[in-house]
Amino acid sequence: GKLLTVAGVPPDYFSETGQLWGNPLYKWDEMEKDDYEWWRKRFTTLLEMVDVIRIDHFRGFDAFWEIPGDAPTAITGRWVKGPGAKFFKTITKYLGEIPIIAEDLGVITKSVEKLRDQFNFPGIKVLQFAFGTGQETRFLPHNIIKNSVVHTGSHDNDTTRGFFEKASKDKSSDIYDFTQKYINYYGSVDYITHALIKAAYASVADMVVIPMQDILNLGSEARMNYPGRLGGNWTWRFTWDQVPYEVAPFYKDLTILYERPPKPKQDVEIEVS
């Protein structure tokens, strides 16, 4: 058979025609009948492997972009209401509070923010968006809130070095000048990645995520993904001989300087009868 509708996202920062993912959509009304059992099993299995679950495209739980199955692009889609708070209330009723990070980037409405905040899920802040086209000031380090996870860039962004190498050559844009003023550094692009990493650590965000490409200060050749483009994505890998000795002490110093020690593991008492 043919899919009548498929998933994706509307045109945005990454793509003028949106992203046509092509995968089938969930029948939320059917899933609700057994209290989202499939999802409960999915979360339970995930938590056997990881400590925190990052929900990609969190906004789809509030409303998702439904695209005709025969559409060549994502432009002709429409927003359809998702399961919303009812879903997360049901999940927590069975499983308790789950450590979830809400990937809340893209077309975010007040309704999406309300859903995220209702369950106290931390959102994601990407520093490249703060300094890029449009300069979303809510992502600037001094505006980042505590209940959030700050990234220098995500898998959908260029590497930080690659991003600023391009910006430094673009005479029609003030991105590079603004960034230099903000971080108070006017040297070569070589240092900017480290400066942004320090800014992320210095923010009040509860968690910091630095892509390996930025840890290694690599350029656009190490970019992970180009949204909306088929082929050539998700192929980058690193080797341990690329990691210099200085990396460990650098991040140790940052962790101490900005008071971000790892959380100690809690002792678990087991009663045997």
Secondary structure, 3 states (H helix, E strand, C coil): CCCCEEEEECCCCCCCCCEECCCCCCCHHHHHCCCCHHHHHHHHHHHCCCCCEEECCHHHHCEEEEEECCCCCCCCCEEEECCCHHHHHHHHHHHCCCCEEECCCCCCCHHHHHHHHHCCCCEEEEHHHHHCCCCCHHHCHHHCCCCEEEECCCCCCCCHHHHHHHHHHCCCCCHHHHHHHHHCCCCCHHHHHHHHHHHHHHCCCCEEECCHHHHCCCCHHHCCCCCCCCCCCCCCCCCHHHCCCCHHHHHHHHHHHCCCCCCCCCCCCCCCC
